Amino acid sequence: MKKYIGIDVAKTTLAVALPTMSGGWTINTYHNTPEGIHSLLSHLPNGSHCILEATGSYSVLVTYMLCQAKINVSVINPKQSHNFAKMQLSVTKTDPRDAVLLAEYGRLIQPPLYQMTTDSLLRLRQKRTLLRQYHKQRTILLNLQHSFAPLPVKDLSTEQSLQEMIDRFEAAIASLQQEVCQICQDDFKEQYNRLTSIKGISHKVATALIETTNGFQDFRSAKALAKFIGLAPTTYQSGKMATHRGICRTGDPHLRGLLYVASWSAIRYNKACREFYQRLKAAGKASKLALIAVANKLLRQAFALVRFDEDYNDNYQPKFRLNACI
């Protein structure tokens, strides 16, 4: 018999809600360390299905070790558990209570099982996160250097130290970019080559898509992927009122921004995207709205190439595929 276990993840602890024979809950606390998680594994009953939230790096270790131990795991969006708590009219916010809510969510909703990312994707994710931080730090230093330029009296040691730090960040960025490219070439070569063959999809966008989609294993339709990234249009209808409220803006804003910038090149060099953009503009749509729609189309092209193992063709003619929601 399946038993739903709620795990509320914090930086150093795990609050675990275990069901009792009487229908209640037993709350245990474990350290969020390999030793603590091993102890948790030894206390899980047979048929356990663990429910936890995606809480960044803090939830990765316990998710990884549960998957390695062949324990059923579901990782849900914190918005889902937050709205579930509202539906339950919960007014208490504690780690034990959150663990119980997660277990109840699993029992009622029965979320799908989580597929753990591969070791290569975990390394790729860390490198891309570090790369984004290095870019931010370099930009801060360049802005600081620019602000020092008009000063009438300049300190040479300050200028030299600042330039040395900028050079270090640029060298580190170049090295990380090569490592990211190498991982994609070694472990995701076919996907990487198909994605970069699309006119408008750069190396940076391709690696971001591979990382975010778990190598395109987490999504069965382009529509679901667009919703996850936040490029799906939203409609609000109530009674006689029906309005469009732009895109849903869920998911990673960094990837959304990359796809939007990629649409600038796509409307020039990607035939399907260019024609799509021209149709929208001829219909009176604003340029920004049309570019966002092109970004969505680029995402659908990327999903289709990887999903159906096809090469990019600028003169491709759409065709019906059974049970394919693209």
N, C-alpha and C positions, 0 to 999 in steps of 0.2 A: 504494500500500500504506500502510495506517495505521501511524503510528509514535507510540508513547506516550511523552510527555515528562513527567518528574516535576519539579515546581517547589516547592522548600521555601522559604517566605516568611518572612523576618525583617524587623525594623524598617528596616534600611538596605540589606540585600543579598538576592539571590535565588540560591539554589543550584539549578542546572538539570542534570538527568541526561538526556543525549542518547544514544540507542542507536548502537552501532558495527556495522560489517559483520561483525565476528567474534562478535557476540552479547554483548559487554560493554557498558560504559557509559563515556561521557566526561562528566566533571563540570566545568561552567563556572560562574563566579560573575559576577553582574551587579549593578549598583546598583539599588536599588528606587526609581528616579526615572524621569521620562519619558524622559530621555536613555538611561539604562541599559536600559529596556524596549524602546526603539526598536532598540538594539543587539541585544537578544535576538531581536526579530522578524526581523532580517536574517540570523540564524544558524539559524532554525528550518527544518528540511527540509520538503519537500512532504508533505502528508498528516499533518501533526502533530496530535496530540490531547493537549492539556496537562492534567495532573492536579495540582490543588493543594488545600490545606486552606482552610477558612473560618477566617481568623485576624483577624477584626474589620476595622478600618480598614486595616491593613497590606496585606491582600490585595485590596482594592477596586481600587486603581489598575492593577495588572497584569491583573486580571480584565477591567476596563473596556477597557483598550487591546487585549488579545487579542481580545475580542469585536468591537471596532471594526475590527480587522484581519481579521475573518472566520475566525479560528482556532478550531477546536473546543476547547471548554473544559469540564471537569467540576470542580465545586467540591464536595468531600466533607466530611462531618463529621469533625473530628479523632479522635473515638472510633473511627470506622471504620478509619482508618490505624493508630491505636494498637493495636487488636485484631488487625489484619492483621500488624503487626510481631510480636506475641506468637505468632500462628499460625506465623510463619516462624522462631520461636525466636531472634529477633534480640536480641543482648545489647549492641549498639553504638548509641549515640544521638549522632549528629553530623548536621550539615546535609547534607553530601554523601550519607550513608547514608540519611537520610530522603527525599531526592530520588529515590534509586534505588528505595526501597520504594514511593513514590507511583507511579513509572512501572510497577513490577511489579504494583501493585494495579490500575492501569488496564488492563494487558494481560490479567490474569486475570479481573477482575470486569466490565470494560467498563461503567463507570457512565454514566448518562444525561447528555446535554449540558446545560449550564447556560444559562439564559436571563437575560441581564443585565437588571437593573432599569432603568427609565426614569430620565431626569434628574429628573423630578418626584418619583419615589420616593426618589432619593438625597437630594434637598433635604428631603423630608418626614422621612426617617430622621434626618438631622442635627438638624433642628429639634426633633423629639421627644426625641432623646437629650439635647440641651441643656435642654429643658424639664424633664426628670426631674431633671437635676443642679440646676437652679434651685430646684425644689421641695425637694430635699434640703437645700440651703444655707439656704433660708428657714426650714425646720423647725429646723435647728441654731441659727439666730439667735433664733428665737422661744423655744426652750428656754432659751437663754442669758439672754434677757430675763426669762423667768419665774424663773430661778434668782436673778437680781439683786433681784427684787421684795421679798423679806423682809429684805434687809440693813438694819441700823439706820442706817448712813451711806451715802448714795448720791452718786456722782459724776455731776453733771449733764452734763458734756461726754461722758462715756462713754454715758449714756443717750441723749443726742441723736445721737451717732455711730451707735449701734446701731439706733436708730429710722430714721435716714436710710438705712442699708443695707437694712433690712427693706422700706422703701418702694420702694427701687430694684429689689429683687428682685420685689416684687409688680407693679411697673409692667412689668418685663421679662417676667414670666410672662404678664400680660394681653396684651402685644403679641405674644408668641410664639404664644399660643393663637389669636389672630386670624389670624396668618399660616398656621398649620396648617389652620385651618378654610377659609381662602381657597384653599389648594392643593387641598384635597379638593373644594371646590365647583367649581374651575376644571377640574381634570384627572380627577377620579373622582366626578363629580356623581351619576351614576346609581347606582353602587355605594354611595356615601355615603348617599344618600336611602333606598335600600332597607334598608340596615343600621340606620339610625336609626329606621326605621319599626317595627322589632321592639321590642315592649314589654320593656324591661330593658336594651337596648343603647343606651348613651349616646354622645355625641360622642367622648369619650375612647376608649371601647372600639372604636368604628367605625374611627377613624383608626389605632389600634393594629393592628386586623385587616388593614386595607388595606396598611399598611407591612410587616407580618410575612409576609403571603402573597404579596407582590409583585403586589398588585392581583388576588389570587386566580388568578394564572396558574400557580403552582408546584404546584398540587394538583388531582388528578382525582377525589378522593373525600373525603368528610367524615371517613372513618375515618383516612385518611392524615394529614389536617390535625390531627385530635385526637391522633394519635401524635406529630406534630411539636411541638405545643404542650405535650404532656405530660398530657393529660386522659384518655387511653385507659386502661381498667382492665388490670391485668396478672394473669396466672395462672401459678402455679408447680406443675408436676405431675411427679412422679418415682415410678414404681412405684405403690404404693397411696396415696401422699400427694399430695394436691391442695389447694392453698391459693390464696387471692386476696391479693395484696400491694398493694392500693390502686392508685393511678394510677402511670403510668410516670415522671412528673415530668421529662421531657426538655424541651428548648426554653426559651422565655423565661418565667422565673418571674413577671416583672412582668405580662405579658399574662394568665398563668394567674390571678394575683391579681385582676386587673380583671374577668375573667369570673366569678370566685367572688363578688366583691362584687355584680356585676350580677345574679347568681342571687337575691339578697335581694329585689330589686324584681320579678324575673320571677315568683316564686312568689306574688306578690300581684296583678299586673296582666296577666301573660301566661297566657292560658287553658290552653294546652297544657302549659306548664311547671308551672302550679299543679296541674293534675290529675295530672301525672306525679309531682310531689313528694308529693301526698296518697296516691297509690298506694304509693309507697315507704315512707312513714311507716306506713301501714296494715299493710304487710308486716313491720314491726318494724325497719326500717333506722334507723340513727342519723341525727340531723339533719344533721351535717356531711357524711356520706356522700351523703345525698339531695341536698344543695346542690351538691356536686361533680358529681353526675349531671345536675342541672339545668344547670350550667355547660356540660357536654358537649352537652346538648340545645340550648342557646342557640347554641353553635358550629355545630351541624348545621343549625339554622334559618337562620343567617347564610349558610352555604355554599350551601344549597338556593336561597335567594332570588337570590343573585348568579349561581349556576351556571345556573339555569333562567329567569332574567329574569322573575321573578314578584314581585308586590307582596305585602306581608304581609297575611295574612287570619287573624283570630283564630278563625274557624270552619272553618279549612282541614281537609279530609279527606285523609289520605294516599292516594296512588295509586301503582301500580307503574309504574316507568319502565325500559325496556329499556336494559341496559348502564349503569345509574346506580347507583353504590355510595354511597348516602347513609345 
